[in-house]
């Protein structure tokens, strides 16, 4: 485990203790490390949570990408809303694995 992953695991553990957070965990997209936060009862992400994420350089995708595409909302999960945030310190450091399926026929 890298130092950065350990930092983010600590962050996720702290976020789980917040009363509005149903769950929080790390994930990876094709190119980025993500922090996923489920907020109960369809509420928005509390400012304390986004502030804590920002202290770790974890931002809403819009902020990380520099354009407005709807914030952190990623969908509904049961009675919670799922939000995803991007680790900007390691932005783009992950690689997707693409299999070349266009060999000769």
N, C-alpha and C positions, 0 to 999 in steps of 0.2 A: 504494500500500500504506500502510495506517495504521501508526502507531507500535505499536499493540497487536498487529497482525498480524505485524509485524517481530519483536516480542518473542517471540511464540508460535512463529514459524518458528525462532528461535534455540533455544528450548526443545526443539522437536522434533528439531533437529539434535543437541543434547546427548543426548537420550534414545536416539537411534539408536546412540550410542556405548556404551551400557550392555550388558554381555554377555548379559543375560536378554532384551533387547528385539530381536525379529526385525524390526520395522518400527514407525514412528511417523509420523503425518501429521495435518494439519488437515482438518477437515470442517465442514459446517454442517448443522444440523437446520433445521426450519421457523423456529425462533425463536432458536437459540443457535449459538455457535461451539463446536466440539468438538475435543478432542485425542484421537486414536485411537492406542492402543498395543497392538501384538501381542506377546505374551509366548510364547516358545518352550517346547516340551515340556509344555504344559498346566499350567505352574506358575502360582502366584498372582503378583500384581504385587509386586515387591520394595519394601520400605519406603523405600529410597533413591529409587525412582522416584516413589512417592506423595508423599514429602516434597518432592522437587524440584517436582512439579506444584503442590503447595500453596503453595510460595514464589511462584509466578506466579498465585495465586488461581484455580487450576484444580482442580476437586473432582469426586469421584464424584457421579453423578446423585442418589443418595440424600441425600448431604450437602447438595447444592445445593438440592434440593427439600424437605428437612426430613422425609422419611419413608423407611422401609426397604422397598425393593422389589428387593433382591438385589444391591446393590453395583454395580460397574462392568462386570461380565461382560456381553458382548454376543453371544458365540457363538464357535464354532470356525472357524478358517481354516487348512486343511491341518493341520499338526502344532502350530499355535499357538492360543492363546486370545486373542480380541479383547476389549479393554476400552475403554470410552469415558468421557471426563471432560468436564465442562462448564466453560467459561470464565465464572466468576461476575462478572467485571468488566463484561462486555458482555451479560450474561444478558438475554434478551428483546429485544435490540436489532435482531435480524434479523426480517424479515417474510416470511411465506409469501405466495405469489401464488395466489389462488383465482380461477378463472374462473367467472363466473356462467353456469351451463349451464341455467338454468331460465327462459329467455325464453318468449315466447308461442309456442304450438304451433299 
